[in-house]
Structure formats: structure tokens, C-alpha cells
Amino acid sequence: MTTPAKSIGVWNYLAEYERDRAEILAAVDRVFSSGRLILGESVRGFEEEFAAYHGVDHCVGVDNGTNAIKLALQAVGVRPGDEVITVSNTAAPTAVAIDEIGAVPVFADVCEDTYLMDIDTVEDLITPRTKCVLPVHLYGQCVDVPRLREVTGSLPVVEDCAQAHGATGRGGRAGAMGEAAAFSFYPTKVLGAYGDGGAVTTPDGETARTLRRLRYYGMEERYYVEETPGHNSRLDEVQAEILRLKLGRLDEDIRARRRIAERYHEGLRDTSLTLPAVGAGNEHVYYLFVARHPQRDHLLKLLSDQGIQLNISYPWPIHTMRGFGKLGYRAGDLPVTERLAGEIFSLPMYATLTREDQDRTIAAVRDALALIV
Ligand SMILES: *Cc1c(COP(=O)(O)O)cnc(C)c1O
């Protein structure tokens, strides 16, 4: 009897932890030994280093990416009842954050090739209630923010950078193009913590000051609430210290992701899959390597039988979800978004993914495709 090959998933941090264990535990120990567990030197140090990486003046560490979006919107002046233009093929938290502050998400359709916001459809979505535009740099490549601004004029841009650490586009680096930019350090992200974390970057000192208040109950002076609604949304010292370590390796990790993407392209380009397209002027960081096939569900079932568990990011467009039924969208309103949701799937992608697992994935996908065409 042959032993079944070990299964492969889209993401796994254990190889990284094995490699970096001593450094990570030393980072944890530095925090625990410092005598200060909340908003200390580690958060301050990380904020400085993360801002410098982006060439922006300010970074405010927060507790997760959803709250980073929420605080960023609030800081640029979005209030209950205001409309925020974004997309529906993103992680649900993009829209959850808008909803949580009482604002209303308005969804643009996306481009068939890059899966990014279709800027040509945005002008028709602008109303007197539109207060902000929230482009999502989906899967690791940037929306063309300069072109977006040609359409949206003086509306503030808040970037959702949760999937695009280190990516660059025509407008520069993700996180350095908007009035504010929100990051998540959820463990799977290109820069991932060992738990939850997030940050907002901004070029504006007053916006940064507001963000610092908003993450600290609305207080500037201790015990005195300056502004409501305030939040408790602080980045944890332990995660900040681990993130400092991992920020030092970010560019190297991105190069590893690009090498894996190149191998997938080489190994699968002559198949019936549609492989990711990179938009003009973009340097993709491959948070996810998303391919498409009209018989996606059959393909994923065949791969799962071979021990390869692939993922769909994301199976349901947000405008079709029950929780957002109050927005009044109907099936068919965003045709490209809806069609893509039925065809997309992600191949395994993380910096420590072995060549052997890359090769096994490519071979298994080719075998499965041979069975369905
Ligand atoms: C992960 C993600 C978020 C939410 O981040 P959390 O840290 O999980 O709250 C928001 N937007 C996008 C595009 C994401 O991928």
C-alpha cells in the first residue's frame, strides 16, 4: 500500500515559524521584559519603520484591517449616511467596515482581466452623498489611483491595502497614494502577524492625530474624550515587535512569491486556465494567485481528491449576501463581478511554499484539467 502524499493547502505558516522560531520568541520576550505592554516602544518603532518603508510621514498601528478601514474612513470625514464607492469582489470586511460606521457601500463593477475596480463605471456612481472612494488593491496589485482621481476629483481616496503590502502601481506604492490607506496584518497577508493587527498610513499630520485619538477611545489627553464615536483599536506590542522582524524580510518574501507565480505561469500557460494578468505599470506581489476556469467546481473537487485543497476568494459577491440585502442590489447588477465569482480559485501561495509542492500542484492541476476537457 502506498502512503498518500501529504496534502497541500493555499497557505501555511508552520515552515516559516520553524525557520524563524528563535527570533520570534526573542521578540516576544523583549516585549514581555520591557515593562510596558500597551502602546510602547514596539508599536512606536513599527509605526516609524512602516511609514518609512512607504515613504509616507505617518503610520498609526491598529488592532486589525477591518478597523483600519473604519478609522481611516472616519478620519477623512465619512459620517453616517454618506456613500463610499468600492467593489463587491473583495473580502467582506471592506464593506463591513463601511457599514459599521453607518455609511453606505456603493459597488462598482470590476475589470474582466485584472479583477480590479472598473474605473470607467465609477463616474455614474457618484451622487451628492458620495464622500469617499475606497479602491481595493485586490490579490496584490494596485488600482490605478491617478486615473481614478481623474474621475473622482476632490473626493478623498482611502486605499484598502490589506492584500497589497509592498505592491506598486502607476501612482506609486500601495499605501502612499491615498489621503489614508488601511492595512491588515492578518496572518495570511503578505506581511502577516502571529495574530491580529492592522495599520493606517497617511501623508497628513492632522489625519494621523485624529487616527491616534480614534484608536484610543477618542482621547487625546488621557481620561478625556475629545471625540465620539471613539474606539479601542490599538495594535498589540507583541504583534508590533514580530511585525518589525517580518518587515525586514518583506521584500525578500515578495520576491519568493513572484518566483512561485512565474513557475505557475510557466507550468500552466498552455492550459485552459485563465492565469492572472498584471495591469499596466503594476508590480504584483501575489497575495493570492487567482486563476479561472468555467468548470471550477469540478476542477476543485478533482484536486481535493488528490490532497490539494484550493480556496475561492471570494465565492459570494458582497452585494448578493443576505447581510447586505438592505442595500437593494439584485443579481445581475454587477455582471462581471458575478461571473468571476463562479470561475475563480486560488493556487497555493506563500513565501515558504516548497518547489516540490509547487511542482506537485502544477502536475495535479494539469492532470485534473485533462479529465474535464
Ligand atoms: C483581510 C482583509 C481585510 C480585513 O482585515 P482583518 O485584519 O481580517 O480585519 C479587509 N480588506 C481586505 C481586502 C482584506 O483582504
The ligand as a Gaussian input file, in Angstrom:
#p B3LYP/6-31G(d) Opt

LIG

0 1
 C       -8.065000      40.743000       5.166000
 C       -8.783000      41.867000       4.538000
 C       -9.463000      42.824000       5.313000
 C       -9.705000      42.683000       6.785000
 O       -8.581000      42.584000       7.568000
 P       -8.699000      41.948000       9.042000
 O       -7.357000      42.176000       9.617000
 O       -9.021000      40.492000       8.862000
 O       -9.769000      42.673000       9.775000
 C      -10.020000      43.915000       4.647000
 N       -9.926000      44.050000       3.309000
 C       -9.308000      43.129000       2.544000
 C       -9.215000      43.361000       1.066000
 C       -8.727000      42.007000       3.127000
 O       -8.108000      41.107000       2.349000

